[in-house]
Amino acid sequence: KGIISDVTVVCGIKTIVANALSAGSSVFDPSILSWITSTFVLNIATQLTATALITIRIYSALNLADSKFKTRSHYMSLVWLIVESGAIYTSSALVQLITYLLKMNAG
């Protein structure tokens, strides 16, 4: 368990509590703006870190494998699949963060 995920959970809980305590407030309430922004940013950081670590692990295992295996291209396809999936998810999280900061109710 990493520190980034712990901090993300704390920011998320603080956001929920602050929003629940302010009667009639919206997610764009200035009192919780920094908490929601922090949650988004930490979520993106967690995703980037996880994608990088998984990719590095597969790539290092691939380099340790014997050169006899002809499945290297299959592993590289897997590495690219993970990187592309992480890029798509991170891009959508960035779009959600940007629309939130622009106070657009698009999330």
Backbone as XML, in Angstrom:
<?xml version="1.0"?>
<chain id="A" units="angstrom">
  <residue number="1" name="LYS">
    <atom name="N" x="0.851" y="-1.180" z="0.000"/>
    <atom name="CA" x="0.000" y="0.000" z="0.000"/>
    <atom name="C" x="0.888" y="1.232" z="0.000"/>
  </residue>
  <residue number="2" name="GLY">
    <atom name="N" x="0.560" y="2.173" z="-0.853"/>
    <atom name="CA" x="1.428" y="3.329" z="-0.992"/>
    <atom name="C" x="0.883" y="4.571" z="-0.329"/>
  </residue>
  <residue number="3" name="ILE">
    <atom name="N" x="1.762" y="5.508" z="-0.144"/>
    <atom name="CA" x="1.388" y="6.769" z="0.484"/>
    <atom name="C" x="0.439" y="7.576" z="-0.389"/>
  </residue>
  <residue number="4" name="ILE">
    <atom name="N" x="0.603" y="7.461" z="-1.714"/>
    <atom name="CA" x="-0.267" y="8.219" z="-2.614"/>
    <atom name="C" x="-1.718" y="7.770" z="-2.446"/>
  </residue>
  <residue number="5" name="SER">
    <atom name="N" x="-1.934" y="6.467" z="-2.360"/>
    <atom name="CA" x="-3.299" y="5.982" z="-2.222"/>
    <atom name="C" x="-3.886" y="6.358" z="-0.862"/>
  </residue>
  <residue number="6" name="ASP">
    <atom name="N" x="-3.059" y="6.362" z="0.180"/>
    <atom name="CA" x="-3.543" y="6.767" z="1.504"/>
    <atom name="C" x="-3.961" y="8.235" z="1.515"/>
  </residue>
  <residue number="7" name="VAL">
    <atom name="N" x="-3.149" y="9.076" z="0.914"/>
    <atom name="CA" x="-3.460" y="10.505" z="0.864"/>
    <atom name="C" x="-4.702" y="10.740" z="0.005"/>
  </residue>
  <residue number="8" name="THR">
    <atom name="N" x="-4.845" y="9.977" z="-1.073"/>
    <atom name="CA" x="-6.030" y="10.096" z="-1.925"/>
    <atom name="C" x="-7.290" y="9.762" z="-1.144"/>
  </residue>
  <residue number="9" name="VAL">
    <atom name="N" x="-7.244" y="8.725" z="-0.346"/>
    <atom name="CA" x="-8.403" y="8.343" z="0.471"/>
    <atom name="C" x="-8.721" y="9.443" z="1.472"/>
  </residue>
  <residue number="10" name="VAL">
    <atom name="N" x="-7.709" y="10.003" z="2.115"/>
    <atom name="CA" x="-7.932" y="11.082" z="3.086"/>
    <atom name="C" x="-8.568" y="12.291" z="2.407"/>
  </residue>
  <residue number="11" name="CYS">
    <atom name="N" x="-8.066" y="12.675" z="1.236"/>
    <atom name="CA" x="-8.639" y="13.808" z="0.507"/>
    <atom name="C" x="-10.078" y="13.532" z="0.104"/>
  </residue>
  <residue number="12" name="GLY">
    <atom name="N" x="-10.352" y="12.321" z="-0.335"/>
    <atom name="CA" x="-11.719" y="11.958" z="-0.711"/>
    <atom name="C" x="-12.671" y="12.011" z="0.463"/>
  </residue>
  <residue number="13" name="ILE">
    <atom name="N" x="-12.257" y="11.470" z="1.594"/>
    <atom name="CA" x="-13.111" y="11.494" z="2.796"/>
    <atom name="C" x="-13.331" y="12.922" z="3.263"/>
  </residue>
  <residue number="14" name="LYS">
    <atom name="N" x="-12.275" y="13.733" z="3.275"/>
    <atom name="CA" x="-12.405" y="15.136" z="3.683"/>
    <atom name="C" x="-13.370" y="15.884" z="2.763"/>
  </residue>
  <residue number="15" name="THR">
    <atom name="N" x="-13.321" y="15.602" z="1.472"/>
    <atom name="CA" x="-14.226" y="16.235" z="0.517"/>
    <atom name="C" x="-15.667" y="15.861" z="0.802"/>
  </residue>
  <residue number="16" name="ILE">
    <atom name="N" x="-15.908" y="14.577" z="1.042"/>
    <atom name="CA" x="-17.274" y="14.110" z="1.330"/>
    <atom name="C" x="-17.797" y="14.739" z="2.604"/>
  </residue>
  <residue number="17" name="VAL">
    <atom name="N" x="-16.986" y="14.756" z="3.657"/>
    <atom name="CA" x="-17.415" y="15.329" z="4.940"/>
    <atom name="C" x="-17.672" y="16.820" z="4.802"/>
  </residue>
  <residue number="18" name="ALA">
    <atom name="N" x="-16.779" y="17.548" z="4.153"/>
    <atom name="CA" x="-16.954" y="18.997" z="3.995"/>
    <atom name="C" x="-18.188" y="19.315" z="3.167"/>
  </residue>
  <residue number="19" name="ASN">
    <atom name="N" x="-18.443" y="18.528" z="2.136"/>
    <atom name="CA" x="-19.620" y="18.759" z="1.302"/>
    <atom name="C" x="-20.897" y="18.426" z="2.063"/>
  </residue>
  <residue number="20" name="ALA">
    <atom name="N" x="-20.865" y="17.404" z="2.894"/>
    <atom name="CA" x="-22.042" y="17.023" z="3.666"/>
    <atom name="C" x="-22.352" y="18.052" z="4.751"/>
  </residue>
  <residue number="21" name="LEU">
    <atom name="N" x="-21.329" y="18.668" z="5.319"/>
    <atom name="CA" x="-21.532" y="19.635" z="6.395"/>
    <atom name="C" x="-22.011" y="20.994" z="5.904"/>
  </residue>
  <residue number="22" name="SER">
    <atom name="N" x="-21.720" y="21.338" z="4.655"/>
    <atom name="CA" x="-22.176" y="22.627" z="4.147"/>
    <atom name="C" x="-23.515" y="22.443" z="3.450"/>
  </residue>
  <residue number="23" name="ALA">
    <atom name="N" x="-24.516" y="23.000" z="4.075"/>
    <atom name="CA" x="-25.886" y="22.840" z="3.571"/>
    <atom name="C" x="-26.058" y="23.555" z="2.242"/>
  </residue>
  <residue number="24" name="GLY">
    <atom name="N" x="-26.640" y="22.845" z="1.289"/>
    <atom name="CA" x="-26.951" y="23.431" z="-0.002"/>
    <atom name="C" x="-25.748" y="23.769" z="-0.863"/>
  </residue>
  <residue number="25" name="SER">
    <atom name="N" x="-24.607" y="23.208" z="-0.546"/>
    <atom name="CA" x="-23.421" y="23.527" z="-1.344"/>
    <atom name="C" x="-23.321" y="22.602" z="-2.546"/>
  </residue>
  <residue number="26" name="SER">
    <atom name="N" x="-22.490" y="22.975" z="-3.476"/>
    <atom name="CA" x="-22.258" y="22.145" z="-4.648"/>
    <atom name="C" x="-20.796" y="21.688" z="-4.639"/>
  </residue>
  <residue number="27" name="VAL">
    <atom name="N" x="-20.437" y="20.891" z="-5.606"/>
    <atom name="CA" x="-19.049" y="20.433" z="-5.690"/>
    <atom name="C" x="-18.105" y="21.562" z="-6.069"/>
  </residue>
  <residue number="28" name="PHE">
    <atom name="N" x="-18.649" y="22.688" z="-6.494"/>
    <atom name="CA" x="-17.832" y="23.840" z="-6.855"/>
    <atom name="C" x="-17.663" y="24.818" z="-5.690"/>
  </residue>
  <residue number="29" name="ASP">
    <atom name="N" x="-18.076" y="24.422" z="-4.499"/>
    <atom name="CA" x="-17.949" y="25.252" z="-3.307"/>
    <atom name="C" x="-16.462" y="25.526" z="-3.051"/>
  </residue>
  <residue number="30" name="PRO">
    <atom name="N" x="-16.089" y="26.790" z="-2.877"/>
    <atom name="CA" x="-14.663" y="27.116" z="-2.677"/>
    <atom name="C" x="-14.037" y="26.444" z="-1.457"/>
  </residue>
  <residue number="31" name="SER">
    <atom name="N" x="-14.851" y="26.091" z="-0.459"/>
    <atom name="CA" x="-14.281" y="25.475" z="0.742"/>
    <atom name="C" x="-13.759" y="24.063" z="0.488"/>
  </residue>
  <residue number="32" name="ILE">
    <atom name="N" x="-14.238" y="23.408" z="-0.561"/>
    <atom name="CA" x="-13.763" y="22.052" z="-0.861"/>
    <atom name="C" x="-13.016" y="21.968" z="-2.188"/>
  </residue>
  <residue number="33" name="LEU">
    <atom name="N" x="-12.831" y="23.099" z="-2.850"/>
    <atom name="CA" x="-12.158" y="23.119" z="-4.147"/>
    <atom name="C" x="-10.769" y="22.485" z="-4.083"/>
  </residue>
  <residue number="34" name="SER">
    <atom name="N" x="-9.992" y="22.861" z="-3.084"/>
    <atom name="CA" x="-8.624" y="22.327" z="-2.994"/>
    <atom name="C" x="-8.624" y="20.836" z="-2.690"/>
  </residue>
  <residue number="35" name="TRP">
    <atom name="N" x="-9.598" y="20.365" z="-1.921"/>
    <atom name="CA" x="-9.659" y="18.935" z="-1.596"/>
    <atom name="C" x="-10.039" y="18.104" z="-2.821"/>
  </residue>
  <residue number="36" name="ILE">
    <atom name="N" x="-10.996" y="18.590" z="-3.574"/>
    <atom name="CA" x="-11.397" y="17.855" z="-4.781"/>
    <atom name="C" x="-10.272" y="17.874" z="-5.808"/>
  </residue>
  <residue number="37" name="THR">
    <atom name="N" x="-9.636" y="19.015" z="-5.985"/>
    <atom name="CA" x="-8.517" y="19.111" z="-6.914"/>
    <atom name="C" x="-7.390" y="18.168" z="-6.494"/>
  </residue>
  <residue number="38" name="SER">
    <atom name="N" x="-7.101" y="18.129" z="-5.196"/>
    <atom name="CA" x="-6.062" y="17.220" z="-4.697"/>
    <atom name="C" x="-6.427" y="15.768" z="-4.967"/>
  </residue>
  <residue number="39" name="THR">
    <atom name="N" x="-7.685" y="15.423" z="-4.800"/>
    <atom name="CA" x="-8.126" y="14.053" z="-5.064"/>
    <atom name="C" x="-7.922" y="13.695" z="-6.530"/>
  </residue>
  <residue number="40" name="PHE">
    <atom name="N" x="-8.297" y="14.593" z="-7.419"/>
    <atom name="CA" x="-8.103" y="14.358" z="-8.855"/>
    <atom name="C" x="-6.613" y="14.185" z="-9.181"/>
  </residue>
  <residue number="41" name="VAL">
    <atom name="N" x="-5.785" y="15.094" z="-8.694"/>
    <atom name="CA" x="-4.358" y="15.066" z="-9.002"/>
    <atom name="C" x="-3.708" y="13.797" z="-8.442"/>
  </residue>
  <residue number="42" name="LEU">
    <atom name="N" x="-4.057" y="13.422" z="-7.229"/>
    <atom name="CA" x="-3.489" y="12.212" z="-6.644"/>
    <atom name="C" x="-3.975" y="10.960" z="-7.368"/>
  </residue>
  <residue number="43" name="ASN">
    <atom name="N" x="-5.206" y="10.984" z="-7.840"/>
    <atom name="CA" x="-5.722" y="9.866" z="-8.615"/>
    <atom name="C" x="-4.924" y="9.702" z="-9.911"/>
  </residue>
  <residue number="44" name="ILE">
    <atom name="N" x="-4.633" y="10.807" z="-10.567"/>
    <atom name="CA" x="-3.836" y="10.768" z="-11.794"/>
    <atom name="C" x="-2.412" y="10.284" z="-11.491"/>
  </residue>
  <residue number="45" name="ALA">
    <atom name="N" x="-1.839" y="10.757" z="-10.397"/>
    <atom name="CA" x="-0.493" y="10.317" z="-10.019"/>
    <atom name="C" x="-0.469" y="8.825" z="-9.707"/>
  </residue>
  <residue number="46" name="THR">
    <atom name="N" x="-1.496" y="8.336" z="-9.034"/>
    <atom name="CA" x="-1.585" y="6.906" z="-8.735"/>
    <atom name="C" x="-1.670" y="6.095" z="-10.012"/>
  </residue>
  <residue number="47" name="GLN">
    <atom name="N" x="-2.478" y="6.545" z="-10.951"/>
    <atom name="CA" x="-2.627" y="5.832" z="-12.222"/>
    <atom name="C" x="-1.320" y="5.810" z="-13.003"/>
  </residue>
  <residue number="48" name="LEU">
    <atom name="N" x="-0.641" y="6.935" z="-13.077"/>
    <atom name="CA" x="0.632" y="6.986" z="-13.799"/>
    <atom name="C" x="1.681" y="6.084" z="-13.140"/>
  </residue>
  <residue number="49" name="THR">
    <atom name="N" x="1.726" y="6.109" z="-11.817"/>
    <atom name="CA" x="2.684" y="5.275" z="-11.086"/>
    <atom name="C" x="2.396" y="3.794" z="-11.294"/>
  </residue>
  <residue number="50" name="ALA">
    <atom name="N" x="1.131" y="3.413" z="-11.173"/>
    <atom name="CA" x="0.760" y="2.006" z="-11.339"/>
    <atom name="C" x="1.067" y="1.520" z="-12.758"/>
  </residue>
  <residue number="51" name="THR">
    <atom name="N" x="0.735" y="2.322" z="-13.749"/>
    <atom name="CA" x="1.015" y="1.938" z="-15.132"/>
    <atom name="C" x="2.514" y="1.780" z="-15.359"/>
  </residue>
  <residue number="52" name="ALA">
    <atom name="N" x="3.293" y="2.713" z="-14.849"/>
    <atom name="CA" x="4.745" y="2.645" z="-15.019"/>
    <atom name="C" x="5.327" y="1.418" z="-14.326"/>
  </residue>
  <residue number="53" name="LEU">
    <atom name="N" x="4.887" y="1.143" z="-13.104"/>
    <atom name="CA" x="5.430" y="0.003" z="-12.375"/>
    <atom name="C" x="5.063" y="-1.332" z="-13.018"/>
  </residue>
  <residue number="54" name="ILE">
    <atom name="N" x="3.834" y="-1.458" z="-13.484"/>
    <atom name="CA" x="3.425" y="-2.692" z="-14.163"/>
    <atom name="C" x="4.226" y="-2.880" z="-15.450"/>
  </residue>
  <residue number="55" name="THR">
    <atom name="N" x="4.391" y="-1.803" z="-16.196"/>
    <atom name="CA" x="5.141" y="-1.876" z="-17.442"/>
    <atom name="C" x="6.600" y="-2.251" z="-17.192"/>
  </residue>
  <residue number="56" name="ILE">
    <atom name="N" x="7.197" y="-1.633" z="-16.200"/>
    <atom name="CA" x="8.590" y="-1.939" z="-15.868"/>
    <atom name="C" x="8.733" y="-3.397" z="-15.429"/>
  </residue>
  <residue number="57" name="ARG">
    <atom name="N" x="7.777" y="-3.871" z="-14.662"/>
    <atom name="CA" x="7.833" y="-5.265" z="-14.187"/>
    <atom name="C" x="7.747" y="-6.250" z="-15.358"/>
  </residue>
  <residue number="58" name="ILE">
    <atom name="N" x="6.837" y="-6.023" z="-16.271"/>
    <atom name="CA" x="6.717" y="-6.912" z="-17.429"/>
    <atom name="C" x="7.964" y="-6.828" z="-18.298"/>
  </residue>
  <residue number="59" name="TYR">
    <atom name="N" x="8.440" y="-5.622" z="-18.510"/>
    <atom name="CA" x="9.613" y="-5.435" z="-19.364"/>
    <atom name="C" x="10.856" y="-6.074" z="-18.743"/>
  </residue>
  <residue number="60" name="SER">
    <atom name="N" x="11.024" y="-5.944" z="-17.433"/>
    <atom name="CA" x="12.189" y="-6.551" z="-16.785"/>
    <atom name="C" x="12.090" y="-8.077" z="-16.793"/>
  </residue>
  <residue number="61" name="ALA">
    <atom name="N" x="10.883" y="-8.609" z="-16.613"/>
    <atom name="CA" x="10.706" y="-10.061" z="-16.699"/>
    <atom name="C" x="11.004" y="-10.538" z="-18.110"/>
  </residue>
  <residue number="62" name="LEU">
    <atom name="N" x="10.644" y="-9.752" z="-19.073"/>
    <atom name="CA" x="10.914" y="-10.094" z="-20.470"/>
    <atom name="C" x="12.413" y="-10.143" z="-20.743"/>
  </residue>
  <residue number="63" name="ASN">
    <atom name="N" x="13.143" y="-9.214" z="-20.177"/>
    <atom name="CA" x="14.596" y="-9.185" z="-20.380"/>
    <atom name="C" x="15.299" y="-10.331" z="-19.661"/>
  </residue>
  <residue number="64" name="LEU">
    <atom name="N" x="14.698" y="-10.845" z="-18.586"/>
    <atom name="CA" x="15.292" y="-11.959" z="-17.859"/>
    <atom name="C" x="15.022" y="-13.296" z="-18.539"/>
  </residue>
  <residue number="65" name="ALA">
    <atom name="N" x="14.019" y="-13.336" z="-19.385"/>
    <atom name="CA" x="13.660" y="-14.586" z="-20.062"/>
    <atom name="C" x="14.749" y="-14.981" z="-21.049"/>
  </residue>
  <residue number="66" name="ASP">
    <atom name="N" x="14.832" y="-16.249" z="-21.302"/>
    <atom name="CA" x="15.814" y="-16.749" z="-22.272"/>
    <atom name="C" x="15.509" y="-16.216" z="-23.664"/>
  </residue>
  <residue number="67" name="SER">
    <atom name="N" x="16.529" y="-16.096" z="-24.455"/>
    <atom name="CA" x="16.346" y="-15.627" z="-25.821"/>
    <atom name="C" x="15.707" y="-16.697" z="-26.704"/>
  </residue>
  <residue number="68" name="LYS">
    <atom name="N" x="15.552" y="-17.916" z="-26.162"/>
    <atom name="CA" x="14.941" y="-19.002" z="-26.918"/>
    <atom name="C" x="13.458" y="-18.756" z="-27.180"/>
  </residue>
  <residue number="69" name="PHE">
    <atom name="N" x="12.837" y="-18.014" z="-26.269"/>
    <atom name="CA" x="11.401" y="-17.802" z="-26.408"/>
    <atom name="C" x="11.107" y="-16.885" z="-27.585"/>
  </residue>
  <residue number="70" name="LYS">
    <atom name="N" x="10.162" y="-17.293" z="-28.379"/>
    <atom name="CA" x="9.785" y="-16.484" z="-29.540"/>
    <atom name="C" x="8.538" y="-15.660" z="-29.251"/>
  </residue>
  <residue number="71" name="THR">
    <atom name="N" x="8.183" y="-15.562" z="-27.973"/>
    <atom name="CA" x="6.965" y="-14.845" z="-27.594"/>
    <atom name="C" x="7.259" y="-13.414" z="-27.170"/>
  </residue>
  <residue number="72" name="ARG">
    <atom name="N" x="8.443" y="-12.934" z="-27.459"/>
    <atom name="CA" x="8.800" y="-11.564" z="-27.063"/>
    <atom name="C" x="7.805" y="-10.550" z="-27.623"/>
  </residue>
  <residue number="73" name="SER">
    <atom name="N" x="7.376" y="-10.748" z="-28.851"/>
    <atom name="CA" x="6.444" y="-9.801" z="-29.458"/>
    <atom name="C" x="5.097" y="-9.818" z="-28.731"/>
  </residue>
  <residue number="74" name="HIS">
    <atom name="N" x="4.716" y="-10.983" z="-28.182"/>
    <atom name="CA" x="3.470" y="-11.052" z="-27.426"/>
    <atom name="C" x="3.577" y="-10.236" z="-26.137"/>
  </residue>
  <residue number="75" name="TYR">
    <atom name="N" x="4.734" y="-10.339" z="-25.489"/>
    <atom name="CA" x="4.932" y="-9.567" z="-24.267"/>
    <atom name="C" x="4.990" y="-8.068" z="-24.568"/>
  </residue>
  <residue number="76" name="MET">
    <atom name="N" x="5.631" y="-7.706" z="-25.654"/>
    <atom name="CA" x="5.690" y="-6.288" z="-26.006"/>
    <atom name="C" x="4.301" y="-5.764" z="-26.353"/>
  </residue>
  <residue number="77" name="SER">
    <atom name="N" x="3.474" y="-6.616" z="-26.947"/>
    <atom name="CA" x="2.085" y="-6.221" z="-27.211"/>
    <atom name="C" x="1.359" y="-5.968" z="-25.906"/>
  </residue>
  <residue number="78" name="LEU">
    <atom name="N" x="1.632" y="-6.803" z="-24.910"/>
    <atom name="CA" x="1.021" y="-6.625" z="-23.590"/>
    <atom name="C" x="1.492" y="-5.331" z="-22.938"/>
  </residue>
  <residue number="79" name="VAL">
    <atom name="N" x="2.780" y="-5.057" z="-23.050"/>
    <atom name="CA" x="3.321" y="-3.811" z="-22.488"/>
    <atom name="C" x="2.639" y="-2.607" z="-23.131"/>
  </residue>
  <residue number="80" name="TRP">
    <atom name="N" x="2.524" y="-2.620" z="-24.454"/>
    <atom name="CA" x="1.883" y="-1.488" z="-25.138"/>
    <atom name="C" x="0.403" y="-1.381" z="-24.794"/>
  </residue>
  <residue number="81" name="LEU">
    <atom name="N" x="-0.259" y="-2.509" z="-24.618"/>
    <atom name="CA" x="-1.669" y="-2.491" z="-24.217"/>
    <atom name="C" x="-1.840" y="-1.814" z="-22.864"/>
  </residue>
  <residue number="82" name="ILE">
    <atom name="N" x="-0.975" y="-2.138" z="-21.935"/>
    <atom name="CA" x="-1.056" y="-1.534" z="-20.604"/>
    <atom name="C" x="-0.741" y="-0.045" z="-20.665"/>
  </residue>
  <residue number="83" name="VAL">
    <atom name="N" x="0.272" y="0.331" z="-21.413"/>
    <atom name="CA" x="0.632" y="1.747" z="-21.535"/>
    <atom name="C" x="-0.495" y="2.539" z="-22.195"/>
  </residue>
  <residue number="84" name="GLU">
    <atom name="N" x="-1.066" y="1.997" z="-23.258"/>
    <atom name="CA" x="-2.160" y="2.700" z="-23.934"/>
    <atom name="C" x="-3.397" y="2.790" z="-23.058"/>
  </residue>
  <residue number="85" name="SER">
    <atom name="N" x="-3.704" y="1.729" z="-22.323"/>
    <atom name="CA" x="-4.858" y="1.766" z="-21.421"/>
    <atom name="C" x="-4.652" y="2.817" z="-20.332"/>
  </residue>
  <residue number="86" name="GLY">
    <atom name="N" x="-3.434" y="2.859" z="-19.786"/>
    <atom name="CA" x="-3.122" y="3.874" z="-18.783"/>
    <atom name="C" x="-3.218" y="5.277" z="-19.346"/>
  </residue>
  <residue number="87" name="ALA">
    <atom name="N" x="-2.791" y="5.448" z="-20.585"/>
    <atom name="CA" x="-2.853" y="6.770" z="-21.227"/>
    <atom name="C" x="-4.301" y="7.204" z="-21.448"/>
  </residue>
  <residue number="88" name="ILE">
    <atom name="N" x="-5.146" y="6.274" z="-21.851"/>
    <atom name="CA" x="-6.559" y="6.602" z="-22.060"/>
    <atom name="C" x="-7.219" y="6.987" z="-20.744"/>
  </residue>
  <residue number="89" name="TYR">
    <atom name="N" x="-6.976" y="6.196" z="-19.711"/>
    <atom name="CA" x="-7.579" y="6.490" z="-18.406"/>
    <atom name="C" x="-7.056" y="7.826" z="-17.864"/>
  </residue>
  <residue number="90" name="THR">
    <atom name="N" x="-5.756" y="8.045" z="-17.954"/>
    <atom name="CA" x="-5.177" y="9.287" z="-17.455"/>
    <atom name="C" x="-5.697" y="10.491" z="-18.233"/>
  </residue>
  <residue number="91" name="SER">
    <atom name="N" x="-5.857" y="10.343" z="-19.545"/>
    <atom name="CA" x="-6.405" y="11.429" z="-20.358"/>
    <atom name="C" x="-7.824" y="11.777" z="-19.935"/>
  </residue>
  <residue number="92" name="SER">
    <atom name="N" x="-8.640" y="10.758" z="-19.686"/>
    <atom name="CA" x="-10.013" y="11.031" z="-19.258"/>
    <atom name="C" x="-10.036" y="11.668" z="-17.869"/>
  </residue>
  <residue number="93" name="ALA">
    <atom name="N" x="-9.123" y="11.263" z="-16.985"/>
    <atom name="CA" x="-9.048" y="11.890" z="-15.665"/>
    <atom name="C" x="-8.603" y="13.342" z="-15.775"/>
  </residue>
  <residue number="94" name="LEU">
    <atom name="N" x="-7.678" y="13.632" z="-16.689"/>
    <atom name="CA" x="-7.245" y="15.016" z="-16.909"/>
    <atom name="C" x="-8.381" y="15.871" z="-17.460"/>
  </residue>
  <residue number="95" name="VAL">
    <atom name="N" x="-9.154" y="15.318" z="-18.385"/>
    <atom name="CA" x="-10.304" y="16.056" z="-18.932"/>
    <atom name="C" x="-11.305" y="16.344" z="-17.813"/>
  </residue>
  <residue number="96" name="GLN">
    <atom name="N" x="-11.533" y="15.368" z="-16.966"/>
    <atom name="CA" x="-12.459" y="15.569" z="-15.847"/>
    <atom name="C" x="-11.936" y="16.644" z="-14.893"/>
  </residue>
  <residue number="97" name="LEU">
    <atom name="N" x="-10.633" y="16.637" z="-14.604"/>
    <atom name="CA" x="-10.043" y="17.658" z="-13.744"/>
    <atom name="C" x="-10.170" y="19.040" z="-14.377"/>
  </residue>
  <residue number="98" name="ILE">
    <atom name="N" x="-9.876" y="19.145" z="-15.660"/>
    <atom name="CA" x="-9.957" y="20.441" z="-16.349"/>
    <atom name="C" x="-11.384" y="20.967" z="-16.368"/>
  </residue>
  <residue number="99" name="THR">
    <atom name="N" x="-12.352" y="20.097" z="-16.669"/>
    <atom name="CA" x="-13.745" y="20.559" z="-16.679"/>
    <atom name="C" x="-14.201" y="20.949" z="-15.287"/>
  </residue>
  <residue number="100" name="TYR">
    <atom name="N" x="-13.683" y="20.274" z="-14.261"/>
    <atom name="CA" x="-14.032" y="20.663" z="-12.894"/>
    <atom name="C" x="-13.454" y="22.031" z="-12.567"/>
  </residue>
  <residue number="101" name="LEU">
    <atom name="N" x="-12.175" y="22.240" z="-12.908"/>
    <atom name="CA" x="-11.549" y="23.533" z="-12.600"/>
    <atom name="C" x="-12.183" y="24.687" z="-13.372"/>
  </residue>
  <residue number="102" name="LEU">
    <atom name="N" x="-12.762" y="24.374" z="-14.549"/>
    <atom name="CA" x="-13.473" y="25.395" z="-15.318"/>
    <atom name="C" x="-14.926" y="25.543" z="-14.865"/>
  </residue>
  <residue number="103" name="LYS">
    <atom name="N" x="-15.285" y="24.806" z="-13.809"/>
    <atom name="CA" x="-16.634" y="24.818" z="-13.219"/>
    <atom name="C" x="-17.708" y="24.409" z="-14.228"/>
  </residue>
  <residue number="104" name="MET">
    <atom name="N" x="-17.360" y="23.450" z="-15.034"/>
    <atom name="CA" x="-18.327" y="22.880" z="-15.977"/>
    <atom name="C" x="-18.852" y="21.595" z="-15.366"/>
  </residue>
  <residue number="105" name="ASN">
    <atom name="N" x="-20.132" y="21.424" z="-15.336"/>
    <atom name="CA" x="-20.719" y="20.229" z="-14.746"/>
    <atom name="C" x="-20.729" y="19.106" z="-15.767"/>
  </residue>
  <residue number="106" name="ALA">
    <atom name="N" x="-19.538" y="18.655" z="-16.141"/>
    <atom name="CA" x="-19.416" y="17.641" z="-17.178"/>
    <atom name="C" x="-18.909" y="16.317" z="-16.659"/>
  </residue>
  <residue number="107" name="GLY">
    <atom name="N" x="-18.604" y="16.195" z="-15.372"/>
    <atom name="CA" x="-18.009" y="14.978" z="-14.818"/>
    <atom name="C" x="-19.059" y="14.037" z="-14.439"/>
  </residue>
</chain>
